[in-house]
Amino acid sequence: MEGIFLFNLHLLFVIIAIVTVVAWLLFLVIRNFMEFSNSKPSNFTHNNALEIIWTSVPALILLSIASPSFSLLYSLDEISNPELTLKILGHQWYWSYEISDFNSCSGTQHLKYSCYMLTDESLKEKNAMGFFRNLETNKRVILPTNTHLRLLITAVDVLHSWTIPSFGIKVDACPGRLNQANLFIKRFGLFFGQCSEICGVNHGFMPIVLFAVPSVQYHYVIMSNLEFN
Ligand SMILES: [Cu+2]
């Protein structure tokens, strides 16, 4: 996520520089070639030096954007020995999650659960003041911080997209295909996301709520929050 943010700043810097230079050139042209300050038009048609400059300078700018962009793109795909794998399945219209290598005191368990959006009525019933409308789910995805995580994302029916903007993560969930992403959460807290691939009438009502807990508390939190099946 830091990489994405820094690259955004780099791009912003380049854009501001380009806009400033172009605006300055435009200002010079308007000022110097106005009819009453320069009534005799110049009559040259070619300038080789100028052509070389205005071809090579943009090419260099593009190169300076492309090289960090590619290294960032490939670094996002790198998977570094994950300690936990979360399988994410998109359904019409909810997300379900599986942790198949969950180790606890009572042996390896297969954890599987579905997250449905809480409707306005159920929020009212719970008297859940301060909850986000159309953004809360009955169960939350619980993940540990400071742990290398692997996400496997797929869909059961149609295309969906599992997205959490705060992590800079957006992975398409395609039926019949397993997409992989890595995740390393640095701080605990609640993170929200929504399905980002139009998938039917309730596309806007299948939110994602991710609860990141410190890794030492992870087992306790997940054991006390979920029923196993
Ligand atoms: Cu969807």
Residues whose N, C-alpha, C, O or C-beta is under 5 A from the ligand:
A	BS01	CU	H91 L159 H160 S161 C195 E197 C199 H203
